[in-house]
C-alpha cells in the first residue's frame, strides 16, 4: 500500500492522473483509494477500480500514470466530485 499527496494527483469522474515511483503496465487493473477529511462529516474514503491507460517515465524512478475508471455507481461519482472539490 502506497500513499501519495494530492499535489501530483488529478481526479475526475472518468479517471485519474498521478505521479508515482511505480510503473504500471497498460491494461493492468488498479485500485485507488481516495481518502480525505470532510469538514462536517470527518474522514471519508472511497475505493475506485480502473484500468491503466498509460504509465510514462518523467524522470529516473518517477512515472506519470493515467487510469480510466470502470463504470462508477452514482454514489462513487458523487464521492469523486466531493474529493476533487476538497483537494483543489
Residue pairs with C-beta under 8 A, 6 or more apart in sequence:
2 20
2 22
4 18
4 19
4 20
6 87
8 18
8 19
8 20
9 16
9 17
9 18
9 19
9 87
10 16
10 17
10 18
11 34
11 80
11 83
11 84
11 87
12 80
12 84
13 69
13 72
13 77
13 80
13 81
14 68
14 69
15 50
15 53
15 66
15 67
15 68
15 69
16 32
16 48
16 50
16 66
16 67
16 69
17 64
17 65
17 66
17 67
18 32
18 64
18 65
18 67
19 58
19 62
19 63
19 64
19 65
20 62
20 63
20 65
21 61
21 62
21 63
22 55
22 63
22 65
23 55
23 57
23 63
23 65
24 30
24 52
24 55
24 63
24 65
25 52
25 55
26 52
26 53
26 54
26 55
27 51
27 52
28 51
28 52
29 49
29 50
29 51
29 52
30 49
30 50
30 51
30 52
30 65
30 67
31 47
31 48
31 49
31 50
32 47
32 48
32 49
32 50
32 67
33 45
33 46
33 47
33 48
34 44
34 45
34 46
34 47
34 48
34 79
34 80
34 83
35 43
35 44
35 45
36 43
36 44
36 45
36 82
36 83
36 86
36 87
37 43
37 44
37 86
38 44
38 82
38 86
44 79
44 82
44 83
46 76
46 79
46 80
46 83
48 69
48 72
48 76
48 80
49 69
49 70
50 67
50 68
50 69
50 70
51 67
51 68
51 70
52 65
52 66
52 67
53 66
53 67
53 68
54 65
54 66
55 63
55 64
55 65
55 66
56 63
56 64
57 63
58 64
69 80
72 80
